[in-house]
Amino acid sequence: MKLYWSPNSPYARKVVVVTKELRIDDRVKLIETSAMPTKENPELSALNPVTRIPTLQLNTGKVLFDSSLICEYLDEFSDGGLLPMLGPARRQVLKLELFGLDIMDRAVVCRQEILRPESYRWSGWVDAQFDRIGKILDVLDANAPALDPDLGSITVGCALEYLDFRFGDRPWRSQRARLTAWQEQFALWPSMTSTKHPH
């Protein structure tokens, strides 16, 4: 399998962490690429009309995209157990994953906004996104995830480290001692330490 990814992408990192937790990373070839909104990527768009990463090309030639879909496939492919079977446990993992994805979604578009020419930036919009991120972080602080990796905790862990990576000027740990302690412990998993964003 071939995974088109970028070490700067929290979504792609999530998938790479999953391959390591499932112990199938040796079966997935990483191909570093970019998917910038303002630049064409013919190779990637030929595989994936959405032209986003991560994109996974299977050995059959079929292509999957969207981190959640890819992770679901990889979990099924490996009988890994990062996503429980139907029922309350699965819904809880998916709910946690959605919290992490929402943080990523808002942070990524904020990153794109601050890269625009200064005269075109809307700082109030960025502030509003971080207000909503803060509400999710408050919920996570009150209900810290389990330390064992599953699709939900991996997504949250990657989302929090993406905030550190791109928005160090907006510290999220203040007044969130439980979530901070959780993140510090979760970040020690080998799958997380080996996939850190570049500095």
Biotite code that builds the C-alpha atoms (Angstrom):
import biotite.structure as struc

atoms = struc.array([
    struc.Atom([0.000, 0.000, 0.000], chain_id="A", res_id=1, res_name="MET", atom_name="CA", element="C"),
    struc.Atom([1.074, 3.579, -0.632], chain_id="A", res_id=2, res_name="LYS", atom_name="CA", element="C"),
    struc.Atom([0.154, 6.424, 1.696], chain_id="A", res_id=3, res_name="LEU", atom_name="CA", element="C"),
    struc.Atom([0.422, 9.922, 0.282], chain_id="A", res_id=4, res_name="TYR", atom_name="CA", element="C"),
    struc.Atom([1.021, 12.150, 3.266], chain_id="A", res_id=5, res_name="TRP", atom_name="CA", element="C"),
    struc.Atom([2.784, 15.173, 4.727], chain_id="A", res_id=6, res_name="SER", atom_name="CA", element="C"),
    struc.Atom([4.500, 15.295, 8.135], chain_id="A", res_id=7, res_name="PRO", atom_name="CA", element="C"),
    struc.Atom([2.812, 18.678, 8.652], chain_id="A", res_id=8, res_name="ASN", atom_name="CA", element="C"),
    struc.Atom([-0.715, 17.274, 8.321], chain_id="A", res_id=9, res_name="SER", atom_name="CA", element="C"),
    struc.Atom([-2.500, 16.173, 11.520], chain_id="A", res_id=10, res_name="PRO", atom_name="CA", element="C"),
    struc.Atom([-4.848, 13.984, 9.468], chain_id="A", res_id=11, res_name="TYR", atom_name="CA", element="C"),
    struc.Atom([-1.959, 12.195, 7.774], chain_id="A", res_id=12, res_name="ALA", atom_name="CA", element="C"),
    struc.Atom([-0.128, 11.832, 11.075], chain_id="A", res_id=13, res_name="ARG", atom_name="CA", element="C"),
    struc.Atom([-3.225, 10.197, 12.559], chain_id="A", res_id=14, res_name="LYS", atom_name="CA", element="C"),
    struc.Atom([-3.122, 7.537, 9.827], chain_id="A", res_id=15, res_name="VAL", atom_name="CA", element="C"),
    struc.Atom([0.607, 6.905, 10.273], chain_id="A", res_id=16, res_name="VAL", atom_name="CA", element="C"),
    struc.Atom([0.132, 6.511, 14.032], chain_id="A", res_id=17, res_name="VAL", atom_name="CA", element="C"),
    struc.Atom([-2.650, 4.008, 13.334], chain_id="A", res_id=18, res_name="VAL", atom_name="CA", element="C"),
    struc.Atom([-0.380, 1.956, 11.038], chain_id="A", res_id=19, res_name="THR", atom_name="CA", element="C"),
    struc.Atom([2.204, 1.806, 13.815], chain_id="A", res_id=20, res_name="LYS", atom_name="CA", element="C"),
    struc.Atom([-0.311, 0.840, 16.488], chain_id="A", res_id=21, res_name="GLU", atom_name="CA", element="C"),
    struc.Atom([-1.659, -1.879, 14.196], chain_id="A", res_id=22, res_name="LEU", atom_name="CA", element="C"),
    struc.Atom([1.922, -2.985, 13.430], chain_id="A", res_id=23, res_name="ARG", atom_name="CA", element="C"),
    struc.Atom([1.418, -2.760, 9.694], chain_id="A", res_id=24, res_name="ILE", atom_name="CA", element="C"),
    struc.Atom([3.636, 0.275, 9.062], chain_id="A", res_id=25, res_name="ASP", atom_name="CA", element="C"),
    struc.Atom([6.104, -2.005, 7.269], chain_id="A", res_id=26, res_name="ASP", atom_name="CA", element="C"),
    struc.Atom([3.350, -2.742, 4.736], chain_id="A", res_id=27, res_name="ARG", atom_name="CA", element="C"),
    struc.Atom([2.585, 0.897, 3.999], chain_id="A", res_id=28, res_name="VAL", atom_name="CA", element="C"),
    struc.Atom([5.011, 2.916, 1.869], chain_id="A", res_id=29, res_name="LYS", atom_name="CA", element="C"),
    struc.Atom([4.992, 6.599, 2.800], chain_id="A", res_id=30, res_name="LEU", atom_name="CA", element="C"),
    struc.Atom([5.098, 9.023, -0.118], chain_id="A", res_id=31, res_name="ILE", atom_name="CA", element="C"),
    struc.Atom([5.576, 12.599, 1.010], chain_id="A", res_id=32, res_name="GLU", atom_name="CA", element="C"),
    struc.Atom([3.574, 15.107, -0.995], chain_id="A", res_id=33, res_name="THR", atom_name="CA", element="C"),
    struc.Atom([1.714, 18.372, -0.572], chain_id="A", res_id=34, res_name="SER", atom_name="CA", element="C"),
    struc.Atom([-1.901, 19.376, -0.992], chain_id="A", res_id=35, res_name="ALA", atom_name="CA", element="C"),
    struc.Atom([-1.939, 23.149, -0.840], chain_id="A", res_id=36, res_name="MET", atom_name="CA", element="C"),
    struc.Atom([-5.252, 24.826, -1.779], chain_id="A", res_id=37, res_name="PRO", atom_name="CA", element="C"),
    struc.Atom([-3.481, 27.269, -4.105], chain_id="A", res_id=38, res_name="THR", atom_name="CA", element="C"),
    struc.Atom([-1.178, 24.835, -5.907], chain_id="A", res_id=39, res_name="LYS", atom_name="CA", element="C"),
    struc.Atom([-2.029, 22.052, -8.316], chain_id="A", res_id=40, res_name="GLU", atom_name="CA", element="C"),
    struc.Atom([-0.735, 18.537, -7.541], chain_id="A", res_id=41, res_name="ASN", atom_name="CA", element="C"),
    struc.Atom([-1.371, 16.500, -10.707], chain_id="A", res_id=42, res_name="PRO", atom_name="CA", element="C"),
    struc.Atom([-0.168, 13.184, -9.242], chain_id="A", res_id=43, res_name="GLU", atom_name="CA", element="C"),
    struc.Atom([-2.393, 13.459, -6.203], chain_id="A", res_id=44, res_name="LEU", atom_name="CA", element="C"),
    struc.Atom([-5.445, 14.786, -8.049], chain_id="A", res_id=45, res_name="SER", atom_name="CA", element="C"),
    struc.Atom([-5.167, 11.906, -10.534], chain_id="A", res_id=46, res_name="ALA", atom_name="CA", element="C"),
    struc.Atom([-5.578, 9.510, -7.614], chain_id="A", res_id=47, res_name="LEU", atom_name="CA", element="C"),
    struc.Atom([-7.974, 11.560, -5.513], chain_id="A", res_id=48, res_name="ASN", atom_name="CA", element="C"),
    struc.Atom([-10.278, 14.171, -7.095], chain_id="A", res_id=49, res_name="PRO", atom_name="CA", element="C"),
    struc.Atom([-10.606, 15.855, -3.687], chain_id="A", res_id=50, res_name="VAL", atom_name="CA", element="C"),
    struc.Atom([-6.796, 16.382, -3.867], chain_id="A", res_id=51, res_name="THR", atom_name="CA", element="C"),
    struc.Atom([-6.254, 16.044, -0.144], chain_id="A", res_id=52, res_name="ARG", atom_name="CA", element="C"),
    struc.Atom([-3.977, 14.055, 2.071], chain_id="A", res_id=53, res_name="ILE", atom_name="CA", element="C"),
    struc.Atom([-3.896, 11.457, 3.415], chain_id="A", res_id=54, res_name="PRO", atom_name="CA", element="C"),
    struc.Atom([-4.647, 9.359, 0.355], chain_id="A", res_id=55, res_name="THR", atom_name="CA", element="C"),
    struc.Atom([-4.142, 5.588, 0.494], chain_id="A", res_id=56, res_name="LEU", atom_name="CA", element="C"),
    struc.Atom([-3.607, 3.546, -2.658], chain_id="A", res_id=57, res_name="GLN", atom_name="CA", element="C"),
    struc.Atom([-4.261, -0.129, -2.053], chain_id="A", res_id=58, res_name="LEU", atom_name="CA", element="C"),
    struc.Atom([-2.274, -2.922, -3.669], chain_id="A", res_id=59, res_name="ASN", atom_name="CA", element="C"),
    struc.Atom([-5.292, -3.537, -5.891], chain_id="A", res_id=60, res_name="THR", atom_name="CA", element="C"),
    struc.Atom([-5.000, -0.003, -7.254], chain_id="A", res_id=61, res_name="GLY", atom_name="CA", element="C"),
    struc.Atom([-8.137, 1.201, -5.507], chain_id="A", res_id=62, res_name="LYS", atom_name="CA", element="C"),
    struc.Atom([-7.824, 4.480, -3.630], chain_id="A", res_id=63, res_name="VAL", atom_name="CA", element="C"),
    struc.Atom([-9.205, 5.579, -0.267], chain_id="A", res_id=64, res_name="LEU", atom_name="CA", element="C"),
    struc.Atom([-9.165, 9.107, 1.084], chain_id="A", res_id=65, res_name="PHE", atom_name="CA", element="C"),
    struc.Atom([-10.269, 10.853, 4.274], chain_id="A", res_id=66, res_name="ASP", atom_name="CA", element="C"),
    struc.Atom([-8.394, 9.887, 7.414], chain_id="A", res_id=67, res_name="SER", atom_name="CA", element="C"),
    struc.Atom([-11.423, 8.293, 9.090], chain_id="A", res_id=68, res_name="SER", atom_name="CA", element="C"),
    struc.Atom([-12.216, 6.077, 6.105], chain_id="A", res_id=69, res_name="LEU", atom_name="CA", element="C"),
    struc.Atom([-8.572, 5.068, 5.744], chain_id="A", res_id=70, res_name="ILE", atom_name="CA", element="C"),
    struc.Atom([-8.254, 4.239, 9.440], chain_id="A", res_id=71, res_name="CYS", atom_name="CA", element="C"),
    struc.Atom([-11.447, 2.195, 9.395], chain_id="A", res_id=72, res_name="GLU", atom_name="CA", element="C"),
    struc.Atom([-10.107, 0.197, 6.453], chain_id="A", res_id=73, res_name="TYR", atom_name="CA", element="C"),
    struc.Atom([-6.700, -0.337, 8.090], chain_id="A", res_id=74, res_name="LEU", atom_name="CA", element="C"),
    struc.Atom([-8.315, -1.499, 11.323], chain_id="A", res_id=75, res_name="ASP", atom_name="CA", element="C"),
    struc.Atom([-10.459, -3.973, 9.390], chain_id="A", res_id=76, res_name="GLU", atom_name="CA", element="C"),
    struc.Atom([-7.500, -5.043, 7.242], chain_id="A", res_id=77, res_name="PHE", atom_name="CA", element="C"),
    struc.Atom([-5.377, -5.886, 10.271], chain_id="A", res_id=78, res_name="SER", atom_name="CA", element="C"),
    struc.Atom([-8.019, -7.030, 12.786], chain_id="A", res_id=79, res_name="ASP", atom_name="CA", element="C"),
    struc.Atom([-6.427, -4.390, 14.981], chain_id="A", res_id=80, res_name="GLY", atom_name="CA", element="C"),
    struc.Atom([-9.138, -3.430, 17.458], chain_id="A", res_id=81, res_name="GLY", atom_name="CA", element="C"),
    struc.Atom([-8.619, 0.355, 17.389], chain_id="A", res_id=82, res_name="LEU", atom_name="CA", element="C"),
    struc.Atom([-12.269, 0.706, 16.426], chain_id="A", res_id=83, res_name="LEU", atom_name="CA", element="C"),
    struc.Atom([-14.685, -1.460, 18.448], chain_id="A", res_id=84, res_name="PRO", atom_name="CA", element="C"),
    struc.Atom([-17.536, -3.411, 16.918], chain_id="A", res_id=85, res_name="MET", atom_name="CA", element="C"),
    struc.Atom([-21.047, -1.977, 16.853], chain_id="A", res_id=86, res_name="LEU", atom_name="CA", element="C"),
    struc.Atom([-22.401, -0.722, 20.149], chain_id="A", res_id=87, res_name="GLY", atom_name="CA", element="C"),
    struc.Atom([-21.774, 1.863, 22.887], chain_id="A", res_id=88, res_name="PRO", atom_name="CA", element="C"),
    struc.Atom([-17.985, 1.374, 22.916], chain_id="A", res_id=89, res_name="ALA", atom_name="CA", element="C"),
    struc.Atom([-17.764, 2.102, 19.195], chain_id="A", res_id=90, res_name="ARG", atom_name="CA", element="C"),
    struc.Atom([-19.955, 5.193, 19.513], chain_id="A", res_id=91, res_name="ARG", atom_name="CA", element="C"),
    struc.Atom([-17.746, 6.505, 22.303], chain_id="A", res_id=92, res_name="GLN", atom_name="CA", element="C"),
    struc.Atom([-14.599, 6.066, 20.194], chain_id="A", res_id=93, res_name="VAL", atom_name="CA", element="C"),
    struc.Atom([-16.271, 7.746, 17.206], chain_id="A", res_id=94, res_name="LEU", atom_name="CA", element="C"),
    struc.Atom([-17.460, 10.628, 19.389], chain_id="A", res_id=95, res_name="LYS", atom_name="CA", element="C"),
    struc.Atom([-13.919, 11.146, 20.650], chain_id="A", res_id=96, res_name="LEU", atom_name="CA", element="C"),
    struc.Atom([-12.624, 10.974, 17.074], chain_id="A", res_id=97, res_name="GLU", atom_name="CA", element="C"),
    struc.Atom([-15.105, 13.673, 16.037], chain_id="A", res_id=98, res_name="LEU", atom_name="CA", element="C"),
    struc.Atom([-13.900, 15.954, 18.830], chain_id="A", res_id=99, res_name="PHE", atom_name="CA", element="C"),
    struc.Atom([-10.343, 15.532, 17.576], chain_id="A", res_id=100, res_name="GLY", atom_name="CA", element="C"),
    struc.Atom([-11.338, 16.023, 13.947], chain_id="A", res_id=101, res_name="LEU", atom_name="CA", element="C"),
    struc.Atom([-13.247, 19.202, 14.740], chain_id="A", res_id=102, res_name="ASP", atom_name="CA", element="C"),
    struc.Atom([-10.181, 20.624, 16.476], chain_id="A", res_id=103, res_name="ILE", atom_name="CA", element="C"),
    struc.Atom([-8.077, 19.697, 13.437], chain_id="A", res_id=104, res_name="MET", atom_name="CA", element="C"),
    struc.Atom([-10.582, 21.150, 10.966], chain_id="A", res_id=105, res_name="ASP", atom_name="CA", element="C"),
    struc.Atom([-10.760, 24.480, 12.745], chain_id="A", res_id=106, res_name="ARG", atom_name="CA", element="C"),
    struc.Atom([-7.015, 24.678, 13.341], chain_id="A", res_id=107, res_name="ALA", atom_name="CA", element="C"),
    struc.Atom([-6.136, 23.859, 9.731], chain_id="A", res_id=108, res_name="VAL", atom_name="CA", element="C"),
    struc.Atom([-8.437, 26.511, 8.270], chain_id="A", res_id=109, res_name="VAL", atom_name="CA", element="C"),
    struc.Atom([-7.077, 29.010, 10.806], chain_id="A", res_id=110, res_name="CYS", atom_name="CA", element="C"),
    struc.Atom([-3.594, 28.139, 9.617], chain_id="A", res_id=111, res_name="ARG", atom_name="CA", element="C"),
    struc.Atom([-4.690, 28.812, 6.032], chain_id="A", res_id=112, res_name="GLN", atom_name="CA", element="C"),
    struc.Atom([-6.250, 32.115, 7.099], chain_id="A", res_id=113, res_name="GLU", atom_name="CA", element="C"),
    struc.Atom([-3.097, 33.433, 8.758], chain_id="A", res_id=114, res_name="ILE", atom_name="CA", element="C"),
    struc.Atom([-1.066, 32.524, 5.655], chain_id="A", res_id=115, res_name="LEU", atom_name="CA", element="C"),
    struc.Atom([-3.185, 34.872, 3.563], chain_id="A", res_id=116, res_name="ARG", atom_name="CA", element="C"),
    struc.Atom([-1.829, 38.373, 2.848], chain_id="A", res_id=117, res_name="PRO", atom_name="CA", element="C"),
    struc.Atom([-2.366, 40.443, 5.983], chain_id="A", res_id=118, res_name="GLU", atom_name="CA", element="C"),
    struc.Atom([-4.880, 42.773, 4.348], chain_id="A", res_id=119, res_name="SER", atom_name="CA", element="C"),
    struc.Atom([-7.124, 39.772, 3.553], chain_id="A", res_id=120, res_name="TYR", atom_name="CA", element="C"),
    struc.Atom([-7.028, 38.128, 6.985], chain_id="A", res_id=121, res_name="ARG", atom_name="CA", element="C"),
    struc.Atom([-10.080, 38.026, 9.232], chain_id="A", res_id=122, res_name="TRP", atom_name="CA", element="C"),
    struc.Atom([-8.695, 37.854, 12.763], chain_id="A", res_id=123, res_name="SER", atom_name="CA", element="C"),
    struc.Atom([-12.164, 37.859, 14.348], chain_id="A", res_id=124, res_name="GLY", atom_name="CA", element="C"),
    struc.Atom([-13.036, 34.703, 12.452], chain_id="A", res_id=125, res_name="TRP", atom_name="CA", element="C"),
    struc.Atom([-9.850, 33.005, 13.683], chain_id="A", res_id=126, res_name="VAL", atom_name="CA", element="C"),
    struc.Atom([-10.643, 34.039, 17.252], chain_id="A", res_id=127, res_name="ASP", atom_name="CA", element="C"),
    struc.Atom([-14.147, 32.576, 16.904], chain_id="A", res_id=128, res_name="ALA", atom_name="CA", element="C"),
    struc.Atom([-12.734, 29.233, 15.754], chain_id="A", res_id=129, res_name="GLN", atom_name="CA", element="C"),
    struc.Atom([-10.427, 29.098, 18.750], chain_id="A", res_id=130, res_name="PHE", atom_name="CA", element="C"),
    struc.Atom([-13.330, 29.909, 21.065], chain_id="A", res_id=131, res_name="ASP", atom_name="CA", element="C"),
    struc.Atom([-15.057, 26.796, 19.735], chain_id="A", res_id=132, res_name="ARG", atom_name="CA", element="C"),
    struc.Atom([-11.898, 24.749, 19.991], chain_id="A", res_id=133, res_name="ILE", atom_name="CA", element="C"),
    struc.Atom([-11.714, 25.874, 23.615], chain_id="A", res_id=134, res_name="GLY", atom_name="CA", element="C"),
    struc.Atom([-15.211, 24.536, 24.306], chain_id="A", res_id=135, res_name="LYS", atom_name="CA", element="C"),
    struc.Atom([-14.198, 21.111, 22.997], chain_id="A", res_id=136, res_name="ILE", atom_name="CA", element="C"),
    struc.Atom([-11.008, 21.189, 25.066], chain_id="A", res_id=137, res_name="LEU", atom_name="CA", element="C"),
    struc.Atom([-13.061, 21.978, 28.166], chain_id="A", res_id=138, res_name="ASP", atom_name="CA", element="C"),
    struc.Atom([-15.240, 18.910, 27.546], chain_id="A", res_id=139, res_name="VAL", atom_name="CA", element="C"),
    struc.Atom([-12.141, 16.754, 27.028], chain_id="A", res_id=140, res_name="LEU", atom_name="CA", element="C"),
    struc.Atom([-10.608, 18.144, 30.201], chain_id="A", res_id=141, res_name="ASP", atom_name="CA", element="C"),
    struc.Atom([-13.709, 17.141, 32.149], chain_id="A", res_id=142, res_name="ALA", atom_name="CA", element="C"),
    struc.Atom([-13.751, 13.692, 30.497], chain_id="A", res_id=143, res_name="ASN", atom_name="CA", element="C"),
    struc.Atom([-10.142, 12.833, 29.737], chain_id="A", res_id=144, res_name="ALA", atom_name="CA", element="C"),
    struc.Atom([-9.770, 9.888, 27.322], chain_id="A", res_id=145, res_name="PRO", atom_name="CA", element="C"),
    struc.Atom([-8.263, 6.581, 28.315], chain_id="A", res_id=146, res_name="ALA", atom_name="CA", element="C"),
    struc.Atom([-4.511, 6.297, 27.801], chain_id="A", res_id=147, res_name="LEU", atom_name="CA", element="C"),
    struc.Atom([-4.789, 3.156, 25.682], chain_id="A", res_id=148, res_name="ASP", atom_name="CA", element="C"),
    struc.Atom([-4.647, 4.080, 21.995], chain_id="A", res_id=149, res_name="PRO", atom_name="CA", element="C"),
    struc.Atom([-7.821, 3.738, 19.974], chain_id="A", res_id=150, res_name="ASP", atom_name="CA", element="C"),
    struc.Atom([-9.023, 5.701, 16.963], chain_id="A", res_id=151, res_name="LEU", atom_name="CA", element="C"),
    struc.Atom([-10.551, 8.366, 19.196], chain_id="A", res_id=152, res_name="GLY", atom_name="CA", element="C"),
    struc.Atom([-7.619, 8.926, 21.537], chain_id="A", res_id=153, res_name="SER", atom_name="CA", element="C"),
    struc.Atom([-5.147, 8.899, 18.631], chain_id="A", res_id=154, res_name="ILE", atom_name="CA", element="C"),
    struc.Atom([-7.160, 11.604, 16.849], chain_id="A", res_id=155, res_name="THR", atom_name="CA", element="C"),
    struc.Atom([-7.352, 13.761, 19.971], chain_id="A", res_id=156, res_name="VAL", atom_name="CA", element="C"),
    struc.Atom([-3.647, 13.284, 20.680], chain_id="A", res_id=157, res_name="GLY", atom_name="CA", element="C"),
    struc.Atom([-2.715, 14.324, 17.147], chain_id="A", res_id=158, res_name="CYS", atom_name="CA", element="C"),
    struc.Atom([-5.083, 17.297, 17.306], chain_id="A", res_id=159, res_name="ALA", atom_name="CA", element="C"),
    struc.Atom([-3.556, 18.606, 20.529], chain_id="A", res_id=160, res_name="LEU", atom_name="CA", element="C"),
    struc.Atom([-0.020, 18.297, 19.211], chain_id="A", res_id=161, res_name="GLU", atom_name="CA", element="C"),
    struc.Atom([-1.051, 20.084, 16.014], chain_id="A", res_id=162, res_name="TYR", atom_name="CA", element="C"),
    struc.Atom([-2.196, 23.007, 18.167], chain_id="A", res_id=163, res_name="LEU", atom_name="CA", element="C"),
    struc.Atom([1.256, 23.016, 19.773], chain_id="A", res_id=164, res_name="ASP", atom_name="CA", element="C"),
    struc.Atom([2.925, 22.768, 16.361], chain_id="A", res_id=165, res_name="PHE", atom_name="CA", element="C"),
    struc.Atom([1.081, 25.586, 14.613], chain_id="A", res_id=166, res_name="ARG", atom_name="CA", element="C"),
    struc.Atom([-0.316, 27.767, 17.388], chain_id="A", res_id=167, res_name="PHE", atom_name="CA", element="C"),
    struc.Atom([2.205, 27.962, 20.178], chain_id="A", res_id=168, res_name="GLY", atom_name="CA", element="C"),
    struc.Atom([1.065, 31.544, 20.696], chain_id="A", res_id=169, res_name="ASP", atom_name="CA", element="C"),
    struc.Atom([-2.361, 30.254, 21.736], chain_id="A", res_id=170, res_name="ARG", atom_name="CA", element="C"),
    struc.Atom([-1.586, 27.940, 24.679], chain_id="A", res_id=171, res_name="PRO", atom_name="CA", element="C"),
    struc.Atom([-4.448, 25.562, 25.433], chain_id="A", res_id=172, res_name="TRP", atom_name="CA", element="C"),
    struc.Atom([-3.191, 23.992, 28.675], chain_id="A", res_id=173, res_name="ARG", atom_name="CA", element="C"),
    struc.Atom([-4.089, 26.819, 31.062], chain_id="A", res_id=174, res_name="SER", atom_name="CA", element="C"),
    struc.Atom([-6.917, 25.748, 33.408], chain_id="A", res_id=175, res_name="GLN", atom_name="CA", element="C"),
    struc.Atom([-7.000, 22.269, 31.819], chain_id="A", res_id=176, res_name="ARG", atom_name="CA", element="C"),
    struc.Atom([-4.820, 20.225, 34.146], chain_id="A", res_id=177, res_name="ALA", atom_name="CA", element="C"),
    struc.Atom([-6.450, 16.834, 33.459], chain_id="A", res_id=178, res_name="ARG", atom_name="CA", element="C"),
    struc.Atom([-6.224, 17.128, 29.687], chain_id="A", res_id=179, res_name="LEU", atom_name="CA", element="C"),
    struc.Atom([-2.654, 18.424, 29.959], chain_id="A", res_id=180, res_name="THR", atom_name="CA", element="C"),
    struc.Atom([-1.644, 15.433, 32.098], chain_id="A", res_id=181, res_name="ALA", atom_name="CA", element="C"),
    struc.Atom([-3.359, 13.075, 29.665], chain_id="A", res_id=182, res_name="TRP", atom_name="CA", element="C"),
    struc.Atom([-1.612, 14.600, 26.652], chain_id="A", res_id=183, res_name="GLN", atom_name="CA", element="C"),
    struc.Atom([1.795, 14.449, 28.307], chain_id="A", res_id=184, res_name="GLU", atom_name="CA", element="C"),
    struc.Atom([1.355, 10.729, 28.973], chain_id="A", res_id=185, res_name="GLN", atom_name="CA", element="C"),
    struc.Atom([-0.240, 9.883, 25.629], chain_id="A", res_id=186, res_name="PHE", atom_name="CA", element="C"),
    struc.Atom([2.564, 11.674, 23.777], chain_id="A", res_id=187, res_name="ALA", atom_name="CA", element="C"),
    struc.Atom([5.018, 9.107, 25.177], chain_id="A", res_id=188, res_name="LEU", atom_name="CA", element="C"),
    struc.Atom([3.605, 6.237, 23.116], chain_id="A", res_id=189, res_name="TRP", atom_name="CA", element="C"),
    struc.Atom([6.255, 5.199, 20.554], chain_id="A", res_id=190, res_name="PRO", atom_name="CA", element="C"),
    struc.Atom([3.761, 5.694, 17.731], chain_id="A", res_id=191, res_name="SER", atom_name="CA", element="C"),
    struc.Atom([3.425, 9.330, 18.801], chain_id="A", res_id=192, res_name="MET", atom_name="CA", element="C"),
    struc.Atom([7.078, 10.097, 19.557], chain_id="A", res_id=193, res_name="THR", atom_name="CA", element="C"),
    struc.Atom([8.173, 8.680, 16.195], chain_id="A", res_id=194, res_name="SER", atom_name="CA", element="C"),
    struc.Atom([5.705, 10.787, 14.185], chain_id="A", res_id=195, res_name="THR", atom_name="CA", element="C"),
    struc.Atom([6.118, 14.227, 15.740], chain_id="A", res_id=196, res_name="LYS", atom_name="CA", element="C"),
    struc.Atom([5.656, 17.232, 13.476], chain_id="A", res_id=197, res_name="HIS", atom_name="CA", element="C"),
    struc.Atom([8.954, 18.752, 12.282], chain_id="A", res_id=198, res_name="PRO", atom_name="CA", element="C"),
    struc.Atom([10.172, 21.849, 14.126], chain_id="A", res_id=199, res_name="HIS", atom_name="CA", element="C"),
])
